């Protein structure tokens, strides 16, 4: 198997050519002019340089396209046993199934999100509420929760008007620990965060922050997949979901 992004590619069906599937989730109501979107596109460009034939699936949720969960969904998930709503999904349950299948089919996930009030925007929270679903993406037992999804690389592109990381941080960060915790519930642990922080639109600080981010992205992707003496992949660069630095801290 060919190593990619610091891990081994799952063995494909021999009857089919392995094509990487990238799920791109964009959360800003400002759409393509947002800094988080621009940062995520840079990540995609790096991925496509490595996998030119990759399939890109765009899921735009920043304009309120994903509603919050409805009563039927909440009632079904609150039940101790599977309900008819789960076997014949409608409303939020039907949308949940669609979003989960998008996620299951992906090899790499990119989440482009602004930081709103120190945490994730409501649009991203709505998406998370649909994909983190008991008896579907995780199970509950007497021993605790167990994820049902396989892990895969997740890149999170964050934009923030204030600085929330590093020595010059001056605001709290509830976004990063929340995403690590909630995505970990369903089995996604391989998270890498990049950010553009402390810069208002059009300011000189934004130009400087973007330049730092570009250097960090170049360092990260140029150092992926170095062969070790044993032939294993050495993961380098980025910040893991466990909080340990793999050679690159938050990019700005």
HELIX and SHEET records of a PDB file:
HELIX    1   1 UNK A   31  UNK A   33  5                                   3    
HELIX    2   2 UNK A   35  UNK A   50  1                                  16    
HELIX    3   3 UNK A   71  UNK A   78  1                                   8    
HELIX    4   4 UNK A   84  UNK A   87  1                                   4    
HELIX    5   5 UNK A   91  UNK A  105  1                                  15    
HELIX    6   6 UNK A  122  UNK A  131  1                                  10    
HELIX    7   7 UNK A  175  UNK A  185  1                                  11    
HELIX    8   8 UNK A  204  UNK A  222  1                                  19    
SHEET    1   A 2 UNK A   3  UNK A   4  0                                        
SHEET    2   A 2 UNK A   7  UNK A   8 -1                                        
SHEET    1   B 4 UNK A  55  UNK A  60  0                                        
SHEET    2   B 4 UNK A  21  UNK A  26  1                                        
SHEET    3   B 4 UNK A 108  UNK A 116  1                                        
SHEET    4   B 4 UNK A 119  UNK A 120 -1                                        
SHEET    1   C 5 UNK A  55  UNK A  60  0                                        
SHEET    2   C 5 UNK A  21  UNK A  26  1                                        
SHEET    3   C 5 UNK A 108  UNK A 116  1                                        
SHEET    4   C 5 UNK A 153  UNK A 160  1                                        
SHEET    5   C 5 UNK A 191  UNK A 197  1                                        
SHEET    1   D 2 UNK A 138  UNK A 141  0                                        
SHEET    2   D 2 UNK A 144  UNK A 147 -1                                        
SHEET    1   E 2 UNK A 226  UNK A 227  0                                        
SHEET    2   E 2 UNK A 233  UNK A 234 -1                                        
END                                                                             
